[in-house]
Amino acid sequence: MNTSPSPRDPQDVSALIHAFLAAPEQNRIEPGSLEPAWDAPLVGIARGDDPIFESYKVHVDPRHWTPLEAFRLAFPNTDATAAELAVVAWILPQTEAVRRDHRKEKELPSRRWALTRKYGEEINAALRDHAVRELCAAGVQACAPVRLKDWTRVEGGPFVFASTWSERHAAHAAGLGTFGLCDGLITPLGKAIRVGTLVARAAWPATPRPYAGHRDWCLFFATGKCGACIRRCPAGALSTAGHDKPRCKAYIRGVTSPYVERELLGAPVNACGLCQTGVPCEKGIPAALLKRPAKG
């Protein structure tokens, strides 16, 4: 049953996303289960002409798209300008059951975590497609950049591995979070999350960014203390110097993905995420930082 509102304004789009995930048949941790994959989402918006997107060509990769570049790939004949676009981002938080199971693990992903990495991301993909269809049906041109045929992962740039559209960085632009020592996005709903995005031809107002810097909600960068994610990483890919992406990737591809296929799901899944649980930012902004005055 389609209970989605007709999305003509930001509140409708947020309601559309919430309604999709509130339908049990669309939010299952695995086929046939009654357990949800995700808790209720958090939604934010960035303007398409926000200068932060141009900065991502430096801070993510020179090949990273601006919202207008992504939109033009979906609509080659468009006359849209960046100022006419909005980037909608949403945070899908892991449930307490998933986080509880995963918190207990030391070297390998829990079954529930692997399920959300597989079926939960399939739900996220379906949500992207659903939101785009509903927007277009309401007369609002939209696309999900990571669902475009031109989207790709890229290597060899300044940060080793990147992509032509980073949903985490789009969510940061939309006021939804800042980055931690492990590169994960720390949001008001925590770091144990997945992210989805779309670009729409709609001059919707931006969600305020309640931070000045891109690492403001990380205890380590804010106070010089913590480093809990370093201790949680079984690959030794985290240190005070940051995230060793090749080492992280090698552990996932060589250890956790084969384990998930062999012992848990019968299919390889690039699941790890141990640095996202058992840490002060697991389910929210660290409490110690909420007591500090805002910068800027």
C-alpha positions in Angstrom: 0.0 0.0 0.0 1.4 3.4 -1.0 0.9 5.9 1.9 3.5 8.3 0.6 2.6 12.0 0.4 3.0 13.9 -2.9 6.5 15.4 -2.5 6.4 19.1 -3.4 8.2 20.6 -0.4 10.9 19.6 2.0 8.5 18.4 4.7 6.7 16.2 2.2 10.0 14.7 1.1 11.0 13.9 4.7 7.5 12.4 5.2 8.0 10.3 2.1 11.2 8.9 3.4 9.8 8.2 6.9 6.7 6.6 5.4 8.7 4.2 3.2 10.7 2.9 6.2 7.6 2.8 8.5 6.1 0.1 6.2 7.2 -3.2 7.7 7.3 -5.0 4.3 9.8 -2.4 3.0 12.1 -2.4 6.1 13.0 -6.0 7.0 16.4 -7.1 8.2 16.1 -10.1 5.9 13.5 -11.7 3.7 10.7 -13.2 5.8 11.7 -11.5 9.0 9.5 -9.1 11.0 12.5 -7.4 12.5 13.2 -4.0 11.0 16.5 -3.3 9.4 16.6 0.4 10.3 15.3 2.7 13.0 13.5 6.0 12.0 15.7 8.2 9.7 17.0 11.7 10.0 16.7 13.9 6.9 18.6 17.1 5.9 18.9 19.3 2.8 21.8 21.2 1.2 21.5 23.8 -1.5 22.9 22.7 -4.9 25.0 25.9 -5.1 26.6 25.5 -1.7 30.3 26.1 -2.2 31.1 23.1 0.0 30.4 20.9 -3.0 33.1 22.5 -5.1 35.5 22.0 -2.1 34.9 18.3 -2.3 36.9 18.3 -5.5 39.9 19.0 -3.2 38.8 17.2 -0.1 37.3 14.0 -1.7 38.7 13.7 -5.2 39.0 16.0 -8.3 36.5 13.7 -10.0 33.8 14.2 -7.4 30.6 15.6 -8.9 28.9 18.7 -7.8 25.1 18.4 -7.6 24.7 20.1 -10.9 27.2 17.7 -12.6 25.2 14.8 -11.3 21.9 16.3 -12.3 23.2 16.9 -15.8 24.1 13.3 -16.2 20.6 12.3 -15.3 19.0 15.0 -17.4 21.4 15.9 -20.2 19.2 18.5 -21.8 18.4 20.4 -18.6 18.7 24.1 -18.3 18.8 23.9 -14.5 21.3 26.0 -12.5 23.0 25.0 -9.3 20.9 27.5 -7.4 17.7 25.6 -8.5 18.9 22.3 -7.0 18.6 20.8 -3.6 20.5 17.8 -2.2 18.4 15.6 0.1 20.3 13.3 2.5 19.1 10.8 5.0 20.6 8.9 7.8 19.5 5.3 8.4 20.5 4.3 12.0 21.2 0.8 13.1 18.7 -0.6 15.6 19.6 -1.3 19.2 19.5 -5.1 18.5 22.0 -4.8 15.7 24.3 -2.5 17.7 24.1 -4.7 20.8 25.1 -7.8 18.8 27.9 -6.0 17.0 29.2 -4.4 20.2 30.1 -7.9 21.5 32.3 -8.8 18.6 36.0 -8.2 18.5 37.3 -9.4 15.1 34.4 -10.4 12.8 31.0 -8.9 12.1 27.8 -10.1 13.8 25.2 -11.8 11.7 22.7 -8.9 12.2 25.3 -6.4 11.1 26.1 -8.4 8.0 22.3 -8.6 7.3 22.0 -4.8 7.4 25.0 -4.4 5.2 23.4 -6.7 2.6 19.6 -6.4 2.9 19.6 -3.1 4.6 21.5 -1.5 1.8 19.2 -3.1 -0.7 16.4 -1.3 1.2 18.4 1.9 1.0 18.7 1.5 -2.8 15.0 0.8 -3.1 14.3 4.0 -1.0 16.5 6.1 -3.4 14.6 4.7 -6.4 11.2 5.2 -4.7 11.9 8.8 -3.7 13.1 9.7 -7.2 10.0 8.1 -8.8 7.7 9.9 -6.4 9.4 13.3 -6.9 9.3 12.9 -10.7 5.7 11.8 -10.6 4.9 15.0 -8.7 6.7 17.1 -11.3 10.0 17.5 -9.5 12.9 16.3 -11.5 15.2 14.2 -9.3 18.0 11.6 -9.4 20.0 9.5 -7.0 23.7 10.1 -8.0 24.9 6.7 -6.7 22.2 5.0 -8.9 23.4 6.7 -12.1 25.3 4.4 -14.5 28.2 6.9 -14.5 28.7 6.7 -10.8 31.9 4.8 -9.9 34.5 4.3 -7.3 37.8 5.9 -8.1 41.4 5.3 -6.9 44.7 7.1 -7.1 43.5 10.4 -5.8 44.7 12.4 -2.8 42.7 10.1 -0.4 43.5 6.8 -2.0 39.9 5.5 -2.4 36.9 7.7 -3.2 33.9 7.9 -5.6 32.3 10.3 -8.0 29.6 11.1 -5.4 30.1 10.6 -1.7 26.9 10.3 0.2 28.6 10.8 3.6 30.0 14.1 2.4 26.6 15.1 1.0 25.1 14.4 4.4 27.8 16.5 6.0 26.8 19.4 3.6 23.2 18.9 4.6 23.9 19.4 8.3 23.7 15.8 9.4 27.1 15.0 10.7 30.9 15.4 10.9 33.7 13.0 10.4 35.5 10.9 13.0 39.0 9.5 13.2 37.9 6.4 11.3 36.3 8.5 8.6 32.8 7.5 9.7 30.1 10.1 9.8 29.1 11.0 13.4 25.5 12.1 13.4 22.9 13.0 16.0 21.8 9.3 15.6 25.3 8.1 16.0 28.0 6.6 13.7 26.4 3.2 13.3 24.5 4.2 10.2 24.1 4.1 6.4 23.4 7.2 4.2 21.3 7.9 1.2 21.0 10.9 -1.1 19.2 12.4 -4.0 19.4 15.6 -6.1 16.2 17.4 -6.9 15.3 20.5 -9.0 13.8 22.4 -6.2 15.1 25.5 -4.5 14.4 24.2 -1.0 16.0 25.9 2.0 19.1 24.2 3.5 19.2 22.6 6.9 21.5 24.6 9.1 24.9 23.1 9.7 25.3 23.1 13.5 29.0 22.8 13.3 31.9 24.9 11.9 34.4 22.1 11.1 34.2 18.8 9.5 35.4 16.9 12.6 33.7 18.9 15.3 31.7 15.9 16.7 34.7 13.6 17.1 36.0 13.4 20.7 39.5 12.7 19.5 39.7 15.8 17.3 37.7 18.0 19.7 39.6 17.0 22.9 42.7 15.0 22.0 41.2 12.1 24.0 39.2 8.9 23.1 40.6 6.8 20.3 38.1 4.1 21.1 37.7 3.3 17.4 41.4 2.6 17.2 41.1 -0.1 19.9 38.0 -1.6 18.1 39.7 -2.1 14.7 40.8 -5.7 14.3 42.9 -4.8 11.2 45.1 -2.2 12.9 43.9 0.2 10.2 43.2 3.0 12.6 45.7 5.2 14.5 46.0 8.8 15.7 47.2 9.5 12.2 43.8 8.5 10.9 42.4 5.7 8.6 44.6 3.4 6.6 42.2 2.7 3.8 44.2 0.0 2.0 44.7 -1.9 5.2 41.0 -1.6 6.1 40.0 -2.8 2.6 42.4 -5.7 2.7 40.9 -6.9 6.0 37.4 -6.6 4.7 38.0 -8.3 1.4 40.4 -10.9 2.7 38.8 -11.8 6.1 35.4 -10.5 6.9 33.7 -10.8 3.5 34.8 -14.5 3.1 33.7 -15.1 6.7 30.2 -13.7 6.0 29.9 -15.9 2.9 31.3 -19.0 4.7 29.7 -18.8 8.1 26.7 -16.3 8.0 24.9 -15.6 4.8 26.2 -17.8 2.1 27.2 -14.8 0.0 30.2 -12.4 0.3 29.3 -9.1 1.9 31.8 -6.3 2.6 30.8 -6.0 6.2 33.0 -5.0 9.2 32.0 -1.8 11.0 33.4 -2.7 14.3 34.7 0.8 14.7 31.1 2.0 14.6 30.0 0.3 17.8 31.4 0.1 21.3 32.5 3.8 20.9 31.2 7.0 22.5 29.7 8.1 19.2 27.9 4.8 18.5 24.3 6.1 18.9 24.7 9.9 19.1 27.1 12.9 19.4 29.4 12.1 22.3 27.8 13.5 25.5 30.9 15.3 26.5 30.7 17.4 23.3 27.1 18.3 23.8 28.1 20.1 26.9 30.6 22.3 25.1 29.8 25.6 23.6 29.4 25.6 19.8 32.3 26.9 17.7 31.9 29.7 15.2 
